[in-house]
């Protein structure tokens, strides 16, 4: 995929973060990953301030206990969005 994707995880720094981030790195090695500390002063959109510092086509907020096992599904979603501007 030639789109610039930023994966954002608000993390409590559990053991699951390592596994989740490892799968993202495996399937999207050229994408940026941003981990936001969710242990202090957390609020639902805390990560928004930080994402504006990145140049990306898509920002994907993914929990630290969410595991990207089939990257083709995500690729299909991005392709769908690219072909259906009503959703952008």
NUMARKE-860934 format. One line per 5 residues: number of its first residue (from 1); their letters; for each residue x, y, z of N, C-alpha, C, O. Coordinates in pm, 1 decimal. Layout:
<nodes>
NUM	A	X Y Z X Y Z X Y Z X Y Z | ...;
</nodes>
This chain:
<nodes>
1	XXXXX	85.3 -118.0 0.0 0.0 0.0 0.0 89.2 123.4 0.0 187.5 129.9 73.9 | 55.2 219.3 -81.6 139.0 338.0 -94.3 86.6 457.5 -14.0 139.2 568.0 -27.4 | -13.3 437.7 66.8 -68.3 545.2 149.8 13.0 557.8 277.9 60.4 458.8 333.8 | 27.9 682.4 323.1 97.4 706.1 449.8 -3.7 689.1 563.4 -101.3 763.4 573.9 | 22.6 589.9 647.3 -67.6 559.9 757.7 4.6 586.2 889.2 119.2 545.7 908.8;
6	XXXXX	-64.8 654.1 977.4 -16.9 673.9 1114.0 -104.5 589.8 1205.8 -225.5 611.1 1213.6 | -43.9 494.8 1274.8 -114.6 414.1 1373.1 -94.3 479.0 1509.1 18.9 501.7 1551.8 | -204.4 508.7 1576.7 -198.5 574.4 1706.9 -256.1 480.1 1812.1 -365.6 426.2 1796.1 | -180.9 461.7 1919.0 -226.3 378.0 2029.4 -217.9 458.3 2158.0 -111.2 507.6 2194.6 | -330.8 471.0 2226.5 -330.0 526.1 2360.9 -307.1 408.0 2453.1 -388.1 315.5 2457.4;
11	XXXXX	-197.8 410.7 2526.3 -152.5 290.3 2595.7 -146.6 306.8 2747.2 -115.5 413.7 2799.7 | -177.4 198.1 2814.2 -154.7 186.2 2958.8 -25.4 108.1 2983.4 7.9 74.5 3097.0 | 45.7 80.6 2875.5 174.7 10.1 2877.5 162.4 -130.5 2935.2 241.0 -171.6 3020.6 | 62.3 -203.0 2886.8 46.4 -342.6 2926.9 130.6 -430.7 2835.9 188.3 -382.8 2738.4 | 137.5 -558.2 2867.5 213.4 -651.9 2784.3 155.1 -663.3 2644.0 226.3 -699.7 2550.4;
16	XXXXX	27.7 -633.0 2628.5 -38.6 -647.3 2498.7 10.8 -543.9 2398.6 5.5 -567.0 2277.8 | 58.2 -431.6 2447.2 109.3 -328.1 2356.2 221.5 -382.9 2268.7 225.4 -356.2 2148.6 | 311.1 -458.2 2327.3 424.3 -514.2 2252.7 376.7 -603.4 2138.4 428.3 -594.8 2027.0 | 278.8 -688.4 2165.7 227.7 -778.5 2062.5 154.3 -701.5 1952.2 174.1 -726.9 1833.3 | 71.2 -609.0 1993.0 -5.1 -529.7 1896.5 87.9 -448.5 1806.8 72.8 -447.7 1684.7;
21	XXXXX	183.5 -380.7 1868.6 276.5 -298.9 1791.3 365.3 -384.5 1700.9 401.9 -342.5 1591.1 | 399.6 -503.8 1747.4 480.2 -594.1 1665.1 409.8 -635.1 1537.1 472.1 -645.1 1431.4 | 278.7 -658.8 1546.9 202.7 -695.0 1426.8 190.7 -576.7 1330.9 199.8 -593.8 1209.4 | 170.5 -458.7 1384.6 163.8 -339.6 1298.0 296.9 -321.2 1227.0 300.6 -296.5 1106.5 | 405.4 -333.3 1300.9 538.5 -316.8 1241.5 564.3 -423.2 1134.6 624.3 -394.7 1031.0;
26	XXXXX	518.6 -545.5 1160.7 537.8 -654.9 1065.3 464.9 -627.8 933.6 523.0 -641.6 825.9 | 338.6 -589.6 942.8 256.1 -574.3 822.9 266.4 -436.7 756.8 239.6 -422.7 637.5 | 304.7 -336.6 833.4 316.2 -200.1 781.7 449.6 -139.8 825.3 451.4 -42.5 900.7 | 560.9 -196.2 779.1 692.9 -152.9 828.1 727.9 -7.9 793.6 811.9 52.1 860.6 | 666.4 48.0 692.8 697.6 185.7 653.3 603.9 288.6 714.2 619.5 408.6 691.4;
31	XXXXX	508.2 242.6 790.3 413.0 334.4 853.3 469.6 385.8 985.1 554.3 322.3 1047.9 | 421.1 500.5 1024.0 458.9 558.2 1153.1 367.1 502.6 1261.1 250.4 472.6 1236.0 | 421.9 489.2 1381.6 344.6 445.5 1496.8 366.6 544.4 1609.6 479.9 579.1 1642.8 | 258.0 588.5 1667.1 262.6 683.9 1777.4 194.8 620.3 1897.8 79.7 577.2 1890.3 | 267.1 615.1 2008.6 210.7 562.6 2132.0 193.4 679.1 2228.2 289.6 747.0 2264.2;
36	XXXXX	69.4 700.9 2268.9 35.8 809.9 2359.7 15.1 750.6 2498.7 -55.4 650.9 2514.4 | 75.8 811.3 2597.5 65.1 763.4 2735.8 -75.7 786.1 2788.0 -120.3 900.0 2801.4 | -144.8 677.9 2817.1 -280.9 686.8 2867.8 -289.6 672.2 3018.1 -399.0 659.2 3073.0 | -174.2 674.3 3086.3 -174.6 654.6 3230.9 -190.9 784.3 3308.9 -221.4 781.0 3428.1 | -170.9 898.4 3243.4 -179.0 1026.7 3314.0 -263.9 1124.6 3234.4 -251.5 1135.3 3112.4;
41	XXXXX	-348.7 1194.4 3304.7 -429.6 1301.2 3243.8 -501.1 1253.9 3117.7 -510.3 1328.7 3020.4 | -551.2 1132.1 3118.2 -615.1 1074.4 3000.7 -753.3 1134.6 2977.4 -828.1 1160.3 3071.7 | -785.1 1156.2 2852.1 -920.2 1188.3 2807.4 -933.0 1132.5 2666.1 -831.5 1113.8 2599.1 | -1054.1 1105.6 2619.0 -1073.3 1028.0 2495.0 -1001.0 1079.3 2370.8 -960.8 999.3 2286.4 | -984.0 1207.7 2358.0 -920.6 1261.7 2237.0 -781.5 1317.2 2263.4 -733.2 1402.9 2189.4;
46	XXXXX	-718.3 1269.2 2366.7 -584.9 1318.2 2404.5 -485.3 1307.3 2288.6 -398.9 1393.5 2272.7 | -497.0 1204.1 2210.0 -401.1 1180.3 2101.6 -411.3 1282.5 1988.6 -317.6 1295.7 1909.8 | -522.1 1354.6 1979.0 -541.7 1445.6 1865.8 -435.8 1554.3 1856.2 -391.9 1587.7 1746.2 | -394.5 1609.4 1967.8 -293.1 1715.6 1963.7 -164.7 1667.1 1897.7 -98.6 1742.1 1825.8 | -130.7 1543.2 1922.2 -4.1 1490.7 1872.3 -7.3 1449.4 1725.5 94.7 1457.3 1657.1;
51	XXXXX	-122.3 1405.8 1676.5 -126.8 1355.0 1538.4 -106.4 1466.0 1435.6 -66.3 1438.9 1322.4 | -133.3 1588.9 1473.6 -116.4 1698.2 1378.2 30.5 1726.4 1346.0 60.1 1803.7 1254.9 | 121.1 1665.3 1419.1 263.7 1679.6 1392.2 313.2 1580.5 1286.8 431.5 1580.2 1252.5 | 224.0 1497.2 1236.0 261.8 1392.7 1140.9 196.5 1418.2 1006.1 84.6 1468.8 997.5 | 268.9 1382.1 901.5 215.2 1388.1 766.2 163.7 1248.6 731.2 242.0 1155.0 714.7;
56	XXXXX	31.8 1235.7 720.1 -24.7 1104.7 689.7 -151.6 1119.8 607.7 -219.2 1222.6 611.7 | -181.9 1014.7 533.6 -306.7 1010.6 457.4 -420.6 958.4 544.0 -535.6 999.9 530.0 | -385.9 866.6 633.6 -485.7 806.1 722.3 -428.5 794.2 862.3 -310.4 764.7 880.9 | -514.2 817.8 959.8 -478.5 798.1 1099.7 -568.2 687.2 1152.8 -690.8 695.7 1145.7 | -505.6 584.1 1205.7 -580.5 471.0 1257.8 -553.5 461.8 1407.3 -440.6 437.3 1450.0;
61	XXXXX	-657.5 481.6 1485.3 -646.0 469.6 1630.2 -672.4 324.5 1665.4 -782.2 273.4 1643.0 | -572.0 258.4 1720.5 -580.5 115.3 1748.2 -541.8 90.0 1893.6 -434.6 130.5 1938.5 | -629.6 23.1 1965.8 -602.8 -6.4 2106.0 -481.6 -97.7 2120.3 -446.2 -171.6 2028.5 | -419.1 -91.0 2237.4 -301.7 -174.4 2259.9 -336.0 -322.8 2269.0 -247.4 -407.6 2257.9 | -463.1 -354.4 2289.0 -503.3 -495.2 2293.4 -583.9 -534.6 2169.3 -664.8 -627.3 2172.8;
66	XXXXX	-560.3 -463.3 2061.8 -619.5 -496.1 1932.2 -507.2 -551.9 1844.5 -400.4 -491.8 1832.8 | -532.6 -665.8 1784.2 -427.3 -733.9 1709.8 -462.5 -741.9 1561.7 -562.4 -803.0 1524.0 | -381.8 -681.3 1480.6 -401.0 -676.7 1335.7 -350.5 -808.0 1276.5 -232.2 -821.8 1245.6 | -441.0 -903.7 1261.2 -402.6 -1036.6 1214.4 -414.4 -1053.4 1063.2 -347.3 -1138.4 1004.6 | -498.7 -973.2 1000.4 -518.7 -983.9 856.7 -509.7 -844.5 794.8 -610.3 -774.1 785.7;
71	XXXXX	-390.6 -804.5 752.4 -374.7 -670.2 697.7 -457.3 -646.0 571.5 -485.4 -531.2 537.2 | -495.7 -751.6 503.4 -576.9 -733.5 382.8 -710.8 -668.2 414.3 -763.8 -592.7 332.8 | -765.8 -696.7 531.9 -891.9 -633.3 569.6 -875.0 -482.5 583.9 -958.6 -405.1 537.5 | -767.6 -442.2 647.7 -741.8 -299.0 661.8 -714.2 -235.7 525.7 -761.3 -125.5 497.9 | -639.4 -303.6 442.4 -612.1 -252.6 307.4 -741.8 -234.3 229.0 -756.5 -137.4 154.5;
76	XXXXX	-834.9 -326.6 245.8 -963.7 -315.1 176.4 -1043.2 -194.3 226.2 -1109.9 -127.5 147.3 | -1036.6 -166.5 354.3 -1106.1 -48.9 408.6 -1046.7 78.9 350.7 -1119.8 168.9 309.4 | -915.1 86.5 347.9 -849.4 205.5 291.7 -883.6 219.3 144.1 -911.8 329.6 97.0 | -881.5 109.7 71.4 -916.5 112.6 -70.9 -1061.6 159.4 -89.5 -1091.0 238.7 -179.0 | -1151.1 109.8 -4.7 -1290.5 152.3 -9.8 -1301.0 303.7 12.8 -1372.6 372.6 -59.8;
81	XXXXX	-1230.6 354.1 111.9 -1234.0 497.9 138.9 -1178.1 578.1 22.0 -1229.9 684.7 -11.4 | -1073.3 526.9 -39.4 -1013.6 594.8 -154.2 -1111.4 603.2 -271.5 -1109.5 699.7 -347.8 | -1195.7 502.6 -285.2 -1288.8 496.2 -397.5 -1426.0 553.6 -368.7 -1510.9 558.9 -457.8 | -1448.9 596.4 -246.9 -1578.5 650.4 -206.5 -1557.6 779.7 -127.6 -1558.3 780.1 -4.5 | -1539.5 886.4 -199.6 -1506.4 1014.1 -136.3 -1614.6 1064.4 -40.4 -1587.7 1152.5 41.4;
86	XXX	-1735.0 1010.6 -48.9 -1841.5 1053.0 42.6 -1806.9 1020.7 187.6 -1862.2 1081.2 279.4 | -1716.6 926.5 208.6 -1679.4 885.9 344.5 -1561.7 964.7 399.4 -1532.2 955.7 518.6 | -1495.1 1040.3 316.8 -1377.5 1115.8 362.1 -1415.4 1250.4 416.7 -1328.5 1326.6 459.1;
</nodes>
